[in-house]
Amino acid sequence: MHNYKTDYHVHPNYSIDASAATIKDFCHKALALKLREICFCTHIELDPERKAKDNFVRLNGVKHSVYKLNWLDSYFREITQAQTEFKESGLKIKAGVEIGYCPGEENYIEKIVNNYPFDFVMGAIHCLDHLSISSKKESPYYFKSRSAATVREEYFAVLMEAVKTNLFDCIAHIDLYRRYGVQFLGVNAYTLHRGAIEPVFKEMEKREMGIEINTSSRRRGLKEFHPTKEILDLAIKSGIKVFTVGSDAHSLDELGEGLDEALSLLHDKNASNYVFDRRKPVPCSTAGKKLTRTS
């Protein structure tokens, strides 16, 4: 249906919450799904108060401290091998990362993103007050004691900080608080962005930062993607041009889920899907033409 289909949010076996599927496994599946580009976005969590819980990757099947950067050498080596192996197939394979933003850890984020040749650096808010709002088990500890107004205040303050660091190319699942917050906040989960997200979008537009359409919300019983159509409209109205689409796949069966619908949504809004090359955004229309010319 869409001639340049991309999945820009894929967690291979380096992410500690992902399946054992390797970079190569995902590339084979991407070809079967007729994807044109796949971007791997291993989790990096840096909250010092969650060091014993979160701040790990998996290296050769073993839990490995995210601070011991030799895992990144292995990650890039594997991505480069896949790029060589799948070159003839036409599948483009990109090296990305998903960084759970934690205020105060900017120097470390900088160290990681500036010392490795990433194509795509995504920022996300996974934790508030050192509690994981993205975890089914842990999120109630955050939400049950907070009103919608407090969640709004805390979430958007940290999001604004993340944007102002200018360290990210794109923000993942920008209304992530909806994932499990909806059980506690009810309908307020759908409106608490009003008046709080617009200044963030203004800041993002100024920095030419992108927003991800993340389809994983469907797997968790939500009707709309991250972000909701209302938030997407506000982003477009604010002048944001760069959008990516991602399944947030943590296993092979999740790869590519909902992407046709996400791409149709962008198309209906006259917005463009983008890919990244060494952290430079490229509209898919251009990427597609280049590919057609060279094939």
C-alpha positions as CSV (number, residue, x, y, z in Angstrom):
1,M,0.0,0.0,0.0
2,H,2.7,2.5,1.0
3,N,5.6,2.3,-1.3
4,Y,8.2,3.4,1.2
5,K,7.4,1.6,4.4
6,T,9.6,2.1,7.4
7,D,9.8,0.9,11.0
8,Y,11.8,3.4,13.1
9,H,11.4,1.9,16.5
10,V,12.7,-1.7,16.9
11,H,14.2,-3.3,20.0
12,P,16.6,-6.2,19.2
13,N,18.1,-8.5,21.9
14,Y,20.3,-5.7,23.2
15,S,17.3,-4.2,25.1
16,I,16.8,-5.9,28.4
17,D,13.0,-6.1,27.9
18,A,13.2,-7.4,24.4
19,S,13.0,-11.0,23.1
20,A,16.1,-13.0,22.0
21,A,15.5,-11.9,18.3
22,T,18.7,-10.5,16.8
23,I,19.4,-7.6,14.5
24,K,19.7,-10.2,11.6
25,D,16.4,-11.9,12.6
26,F,14.5,-8.6,12.5
27,C,16.1,-7.8,9.1
28,H,14.8,-11.1,7.6
29,K,11.3,-10.3,9.0
30,A,11.5,-6.8,7.6
31,L,12.1,-8.1,4.2
32,A,9.2,-10.5,4.5
33,L,7.0,-7.5,5.5
34,K,8.4,-5.5,2.5
35,L,9.8,-2.8,4.7
36,R,12.2,-0.4,3.0
37,E,14.0,0.8,6.1
38,I,14.4,-0.5,9.7
39,C,15.9,1.4,12.5
40,F,17.1,-0.3,15.7
41,C,16.5,1.7,18.9
42,T,18.0,-0.1,21.8
43,H,16.9,1.2,25.2
44,I,19.3,3.3,27.2
45,E,18.1,4.2,30.7
46,L,20.3,6.4,32.9
47,D,18.3,7.3,36.0
48,P,21.0,6.9,38.8
49,E,18.3,6.0,41.4
50,R,17.2,3.1,39.2
51,K,20.7,1.8,38.5
52,A,20.1,-1.7,39.9
53,K,16.9,-2.1,38.0
54,D,17.1,-0.4,34.6
55,N,20.6,0.7,33.6
56,F,21.5,-2.4,31.6
57,V,21.6,-3.8,28.1
58,R,22.0,-7.4,27.0
59,L,25.4,-8.3,25.5
60,N,25.8,-11.8,24.2
61,G,22.7,-12.8,26.1
62,V,24.1,-11.5,29.4
63,K,23.0,-8.4,31.4
64,H,25.6,-5.7,30.9
65,S,26.0,-2.3,32.5
66,V,24.9,0.4,30.1
67,Y,27.8,2.5,31.3
68,K,30.4,0.1,30.0
69,L,30.3,1.4,26.5
70,N,31.9,-1.7,24.8
71,W,28.4,-3.0,24.2
72,L,28.0,-0.2,21.6
73,D,31.0,-1.4,19.7
74,S,29.3,-4.8,19.4
75,Y,26.0,-3.1,18.5
76,F,27.5,-1.1,15.7
77,R,29.5,-4.0,14.4
78,E,26.4,-6.1,14.2
79,I,24.5,-3.4,12.4
80,T,27.3,-2.9,9.9
81,Q,27.4,-6.7,9.2
82,A,23.7,-6.6,8.6
83,Q,24.0,-3.6,6.3
84,T,26.6,-5.6,4.2
85,E,24.6,-8.8,4.2
86,F,21.3,-7.2,3.2
87,K,22.7,-4.6,0.8
88,E,21.5,-6.4,-2.3
89,S,18.0,-6.8,-0.9
90,G,17.4,-3.1,-0.9
91,L,16.6,-3.0,2.8
92,K,18.2,0.0,4.5
93,I,19.3,-0.7,8.1
94,K,19.9,2.2,10.5
95,A,21.5,2.5,13.9
96,G,19.4,4.3,16.4
97,V,18.9,4.4,20.2
98,E,16.0,5.2,22.5
99,I,17.2,7.2,25.5
100,G,14.9,7.4,28.6
101,Y,15.6,11.0,29.5
102,C,16.5,11.7,33.1
103,P,17.2,15.3,34.2
104,G,20.8,15.7,35.2
105,E,22.2,13.0,33.0
106,E,22.8,15.2,30.0
107,N,26.6,14.9,30.0
108,Y,26.3,11.1,29.8
109,I,23.8,11.2,27.0
110,E,26.1,13.6,25.1
111,K,29.0,11.3,25.6
112,I,27.1,8.4,24.1
113,V,25.5,10.2,21.1
114,N,28.6,12.2,20.2
115,N,31.0,9.3,20.3
116,Y,29.1,6.8,18.1
117,P,27.8,7.2,14.5
118,F,24.1,7.1,15.2
119,D,21.6,7.7,12.4
120,F,18.8,8.4,14.8
121,V,18.6,9.4,18.5
122,M,15.1,9.2,20.1
123,G,14.3,10.7,23.5
124,A,11.5,9.4,25.7
125,I,10.0,10.0,29.1
126,H,9.8,6.6,30.7
127,C,10.1,7.6,34.4
128,L,8.7,10.3,36.6
129,D,9.8,10.7,40.2
130,H,12.1,7.7,39.6
131,L,9.0,5.5,38.9
132,S,8.5,3.8,35.6
133,I,5.2,5.1,34.0
134,S,5.8,2.7,31.1
135,S,5.7,-0.4,33.2
136,K,2.4,-2.2,33.9
137,K,3.6,-3.3,37.3
138,E,5.2,-0.1,38.5
139,S,3.1,2.6,37.0
140,P,0.2,2.3,39.6
141,Y,2.7,3.5,42.2
142,Y,3.0,6.7,40.3
143,F,-0.5,7.3,39.1
144,K,-2.6,6.2,42.1
145,S,-1.4,9.1,44.3
146,R,-1.6,11.9,41.6
147,S,-4.3,14.0,40.1
148,A,-4.4,14.6,36.3
149,A,-3.2,18.2,37.1
150,T,-0.1,16.9,38.9
151,V,0.7,14.3,36.1
152,R,0.3,17.1,33.5
153,E,2.6,19.4,35.5
154,E,5.3,16.7,36.1
155,Y,5.3,15.1,32.7
156,F,5.4,18.2,30.6
157,A,8.0,19.8,32.8
158,V,10.4,16.9,32.2
159,L,9.4,16.7,28.5
160,M,10.2,20.4,28.0
161,E,13.6,19.9,29.7
162,A,14.3,16.9,27.4
163,V,13.5,19.0,24.3
164,K,15.6,22.0,25.5
165,T,18.7,19.8,25.9
166,N,18.6,19.6,22.1
167,L,20.1,16.1,22.3
168,F,17.3,14.3,20.5
169,D,16.2,14.0,16.9
170,C,12.7,12.9,17.8
171,I,10.5,12.3,20.8
172,A,9.0,8.8,21.1
173,H,5.4,8.1,22.2
174,I,4.9,11.7,23.3
175,D,1.7,11.0,25.3
176,L,3.0,7.8,27.0
177,Y,1.3,8.7,30.2
178,R,-1.9,7.5,28.5
179,R,-0.6,3.9,28.3
180,Y,-1.4,3.0,32.0
181,G,-2.5,6.4,33.3
182,V,-5.9,6.0,31.6
183,Q,-6.9,3.4,34.2
184,F,-6.3,6.0,37.0
185,L,-7.1,9.3,35.3
186,G,-10.0,8.2,33.1
187,V,-11.0,10.6,30.4
188,N,-8.6,13.2,31.8
189,A,-5.8,11.2,30.3
190,Y,-7.0,12.4,26.9
191,T,-7.2,16.1,27.7
192,L,-4.4,16.9,30.1
193,H,-2.1,17.9,27.3
194,R,-4.2,20.9,26.5
195,G,-2.3,24.1,27.1
196,A,0.7,22.2,28.3
197,I,1.9,20.5,25.1
198,E,1.7,23.6,22.8
199,P,4.8,25.4,24.4
200,V,6.7,22.1,24.0
201,F,5.8,21.9,20.4
202,K,6.8,25.5,19.8
203,E,10.2,24.6,21.3
204,M,10.4,21.4,19.2
205,E,9.5,23.3,16.0
206,K,12.3,25.8,16.7
207,R,14.8,22.9,17.0
208,E,13.4,21.0,14.0
209,M,12.8,18.0,16.3
210,G,10.5,15.2,15.1
211,I,7.6,13.3,16.7
212,E,7.1,9.6,16.4
213,I,3.8,7.9,15.5
214,N,4.1,4.9,17.8
215,T,1.6,2.0,17.1
216,S,2.4,0.0,20.3
217,S,-0.6,1.6,22.1
218,R,-2.9,-0.8,20.2
219,R,-1.2,-3.8,21.8
220,R,-2.1,-2.4,25.2
221,G,-5.8,-1.9,24.4
222,L,-5.8,1.8,23.5
223,K,-7.8,2.8,20.5
224,E,-5.5,5.6,19.2
225,F,-1.8,5.6,18.5
226,H,0.7,7.7,20.4
227,P,0.1,10.5,20.0
228,T,-3.7,10.8,19.6
229,K,-5.1,12.5,16.5
230,E,-5.8,15.6,18.6
231,I,-2.2,15.9,19.7
232,L,-1.0,15.1,16.1
233,D,-3.1,18.0,14.8
234,L,-1.6,20.3,17.4
235,A,1.9,19.3,16.4
236,I,1.2,20.0,12.7
237,K,-0.5,23.3,13.6
238,S,2.7,24.2,15.6
239,G,4.7,23.8,12.4
240,I,6.4,20.4,13.2
241,K,7.4,18.8,9.9
242,V,9.3,15.7,10.9
243,F,7.4,12.5,11.7
244,T,8.6,8.9,12.0
245,V,6.5,5.8,12.4
246,G,7.5,2.9,14.7
247,S,6.0,-0.3,16.0
248,D,8.1,-0.3,19.1
249,A,8.6,-4.0,18.4
250,H,10.2,-6.0,21.2
251,S,9.7,-9.3,19.4
252,L,9.5,-10.4,15.7
253,D,5.7,-10.7,15.7
254,E,5.4,-7.1,16.7
255,L,7.5,-5.7,13.8
256,G,5.6,-3.6,11.4
257,E,2.3,-3.6,13.4
258,G,-0.1,-0.8,12.5
259,L,2.4,0.9,10.1
260,D,0.1,1.1,7.1
261,E,-2.5,2.8,9.2
262,A,0.1,5.2,10.8
263,L,1.4,6.1,7.3
264,S,-2.2,6.7,6.0
265,L,-2.9,8.9,9.0
266,L,0.1,11.1,8.1
267,H,-0.9,11.1,4.5
268,D,-4.4,12.2,5.4
269,K,-3.0,15.1,7.4
270,N,-0.6,16.1,4.5
271,A,2.3,15.3,6.8
272,S,5.4,13.4,5.7
273,N,7.1,10.3,7.1
274,Y,10.8,10.8,7.5
275,V,13.9,8.6,7.7
276,F,17.3,9.6,9.2
277,D,20.8,9.3,7.9
278,R,23.6,10.2,10.4
279,R,21.0,12.3,12.3
280,K,19.8,14.2,9.3
281,P,16.1,14.0,8.5
282,V,15.2,13.0,5.0
283,P,11.5,12.9,3.8
284,C,10.6,9.5,2.6
285,S,9.4,10.8,-0.8
286,T,13.1,11.8,-1.4
287,A,14.5,8.5,0.0
288,G,12.1,6.6,-2.1
289,K,13.1,8.4,-5.3
290,K,16.8,7.9,-4.6
291,L,16.2,4.2,-4.2
292,T,14.2,4.0,-7.4
293,R,16.9,5.8,-9.3
294,T,19.7,3.5,-8.1
295,S,17.7,0.2,-8.5
